[in-house]
Amino acid sequence: MSQVASLTSRLVDLIAADRVLTDSASLAAFEIDGRRPSAALLPDSVSEIADILRFASAERLAVIPTGGRTNLGIGMPPRQYDLALDLSLMNRILAYEPQDLTVGVEPGVRYAALDRSLHEKGQFLPLVPAHAERATLGGMVAAGVDTPLRYGHGTARDYLLGIEFVTGEGVVSKSGGRVVKNVTGYDLHKLLIGSLGTLGVITRLNFRTFPLPPQQRMFVTSFADPAAAFVFCRAIMRSPLHPRLVEVIDPRTSSLFAASGADFLDRDSWFVIVEAAGQEAVLERHGRDLATMAREANAADIAALDEPRRAALFSCFCELSSIVLHTAPVATIFRIGGLPSEMPALLAQARQLAERHALDCAILIRALSVVYIALLPSAGSYALADLIACSSELMSLCVGSGSSPMIEHCPLELKHALSIWPPAGSEHDISARLKLVFDPQGVLSPGRFRGGI
């Protein structure tokens, strides 16, 4: 009996045979950075997940949890990859209390499906992802995805109330709770945000929801140069306004968005996009104050978008990576967290680096604290050495300035040449000890996280 057949026969003792996939066509969908598992499993209960992980831990089989598979490209290549754990069958809304603004879901619930259910009760979850019809809540949290609504609502850390998960040894654990005012225990569930499945397999998520605003309005302000755009941004931060979205895009990103549905954008301008939500009086106040601040910052123009244009531009913000990679499949996309005061100098140096290596550079700044920098090879040419050199220098530049960089998307060859994470610092020992507690046999997504964890 072959090794794969032997493994399959043992797996069907844990899960129904029709939910154990071993054919090459099926396994191709679970490929990560050129590596495919020997089998893909589709559990439909927490107990099945626990049984699978106990088996994997005993047999030293590496397991990578997946959902909609929209973010499998994030992270380093796995050191070992034996089993894909597809959680898409665990797609139930377990508890929804509209009056308490809370919802509990299984990890395989698609964002768009949940959004439709919440809308029926006049609510929403502001963790708006790319590929909303495919993206699952468990995968989004495990990948640490960002949201265009970060300025007004924060990220998953701000409205994830609790998590149930299974450790690498198959132990079912819980952290947090199901209510907003929960003060018991440690916030261990926040460790799983952005952990890429290296600490546990998420089996339930409890979120705080938010009331849908009665109205929303998006204002687009254009500038001839980044300096004026940043003056405008600082004025917004100092003002009493409370917008829910603030995004800044450079001319190259404007061009990409214009070619992807937002064709009303001037391809030669820097833009600051602000969205307000609330009653008409709130929207009018934002319009008046933003117009005044725009004039004082020497804006070229300011306009409020109608709903079709607003929806088109908001979609571009959600689908930034897809738009970039459609234009340049070998692009390298950095995500960098830092202080708003650091952004102007960092961006100027990043653009100089890209120019020196003959690379285009597209920039989006989210909530004035997270910057996406896409390095795009010039049309008709692709020099891997230049892309690697520029990425390495940009990583060093960010670390030296005190920013927190990571490479979200890049060619596989670049991952083989350098890490997508900055060098592990003093926190590495803590991370290693946490890994040992949650996954002592190291079977969960080995090597995918920072420092080889």
Number of C-alpha atoms within 10 A of each C-alpha: 6 7 9 12 12 10 14 17 13 12 20 14 11 18 18 13 14 9 16 20 19 18 11 12 9 12 18 13 11 24 16 20 17 10 16 19 22 19 23 25 26 22 23 17 13 20 15 17 27 22 20 24 27 18 18 22 22 12 11 16 17 23 30 27 25 26 27 22 19 18 21 21 17 21 26 28 23 21 13 20 22 19 26 25 23 21 27 23 16 20 21 16 18 12 13 17 13 16 7 12 18 21 23 22 23 27 30 27 26 25 22 18 16 21 17 13 14 21 13 9 12 14 18 21 22 22 20 23 23 22 18 19 15 19 23 29 27 31 29 27 25 25 22 19 17 20 21 24 23 23 20 17 18 17 20 23 15 12 19 24 25 23 27 22 24 25 27 32 24 24 17 18 15 17 18 22 22 21 17 18 8 11 10 9 9 9 15 13 21 19 14 20 20 19 20 28 26 26 28 30 30 29 22 25 27 24 24 23 21 17 14 17 13 10 12 18 21 26 20 20 22 26 24 16 16 21 13 18 24 20 16 22 24 15 16 19 15 8 12 10 15 15 23 20 22 24 23 25 25 23 23 19 26 26 19 21 26 18 15 16 15 21 16 14 20 15 18 16 21 27 29 25 22 24 25 24 20 15 12 13 9 17 18 14 13 23 20 11 14 22 18 11 18 25 13 13 19 15 22 16 14 19 13 16 16 11 12 10 16 19 15 17 24 18 20 23 22 19 17 19 19 14 18 21 17 12 15 17 15 21 23 25 24 22 18 21 21 18 12 17 12 14 20 14 10 18 17 11 15 23 18 14 20 24 14 11 18 19 24 16 25 22 23 24 22 23 23 23 16 22 24 22 22 29 29 23 23 14 10 5 9 16 12 14 13 16 24 20 17 22 24 17 15 21 24 15 17 20 15 10 12 12 18 17 23 20 23 21 24 23 16 15 13 20 18 11 12 14 19 25 19 18 13 12 9 8 9 15 12 10 18 13 12 15 20 15 14 20 21 16 19 21 28 34 29 24 18 22 21 19 18 16 22
